[in-house]
Amino acid sequence: MATIVIGADICPIEGNSPYFKAGDAQALFNDLLPEFAAADLTIANLECPLIREPSPIYKTGPVFSEDCDCINGIREAGIDVLNLANNHILDHGAKGLENTLRVCAEAGISTVGAGENLAAARRMLVRELGTIRVGILAMAEHEFSIATRNSGGANSLDLMDFVRNVKDHQDEFDYLIVLLHGGDEFLVPSPRIKDTCHFLIEMGANTVIVQHPHCLGGIEHYRGGNIVYGQGALVMDERIYRTSRGFHEGFLVKLQLADLGGSDMEIIPFTQSDPVPGARRMTGEKKRLFLQVIEERSLAIKDDTYVEREWLTFCEAHKQDYLSTVLGHGRILRRLFRFLWLTKLLYGRRKLLGIRNAVCCETHREALETIFNRRLF
């Protein structure tokens, strides 16, 4: 028997930063610490590089980083493995990633999901827990953090590569955990994410955990495996989300692995950065209501029709933002184009169909990706 505890995003910024630097694990993780201490393996996602000097890349979206001393709080909490396959790990370029890898190694913390090139980033981490060999693979969707053959970054979500990786190393592990950083924030899983997670289980994963959405995406038990479609941030204080109720709620995943195969999964709800720094367990009526919501959401996402309907609702609400991004609009035009009639007025059906073909056709999309990734513009 082996026990594994998995938490999602640790981003030691803003109000939590001083406690990470001081190594004050008690203030950061409070009554979650006994769960870490009792586990044979504790895993979390580090959502930003740890740096000495800034070297930010040019990208869209927020650029995160924190001082190297923030590793103190993570080390003192007894976290054994940090997942680096996420959309922020390359926010300060190769220098920031290299420094993060070095700081983690010096603290005695293993990393997975990122490295000096794609071969290193895709490397499976295997830990022996008594008689059970646990494999850990981490992948992230293609944003601004992905490694290439010749440059560092995060391991990419590539299903063909995943199948090859599992096949090449299937004799080295007894139980496989996949950490997937992807999906839309604050949303139930999209049809694609749900199908992807099913495929990962079908191809050899025993537990798949989606960690990017800062929301509670529900739980599914599929073909003997466990899928978690979002467990919320572990410790992350981001100013723009301070008024969002869901951003401050999350849960640990606790796996009990049996020597003869199989596992039991338990979730441990908590609140974090709400408003005081750190995470602490939910209790009483709050915990009961939280578990009820998870149970209802888990039941709902079994229905593909519900998942499809929620996804279409999301796309309807955000269609103008996505179209404006593809059309290259600046801030002013982006705001103007939130009115559908303006899109139809200035862009004819034929132009929009041309964009649709460039984005949806695999070969055209591959060409666009190559043009952007190789900076052929």
Secondary structure, DSSP 8 states (H G I E B T S, - for coil): -EEEEEEEEEE--GGGHHHHHHT-HHHHHGGGHHHHHH-SEEEEEE-S-EESS------SS----EEGGGHHHHHHTT--EEE--SSSTTTTHHHHHHHHHHHHHHTT-EEESEESSHHHHT--EEEEETTEEEEEEEEE-SSS-B--SSS-EE-B--HHHHHHHHHHHTTS-SEEEEEEE-S-TTS---HHHHHHHHHHHHTT-SEEEE-SSSSB--EEEETTEEEES-B--SEE--GGGTT-TGGGEEEEEEEEE-TTS-EEEEEEEEEESSSSSSEEE--HHHHHHHHHHHHHHHHHTT-HHHHHHHHHHHHHHHHHHHHHHHHT--HHHHHHTTSHHHHHHHS-HHHHHHHHHHHHSHHHHHHHHHHHHTT--
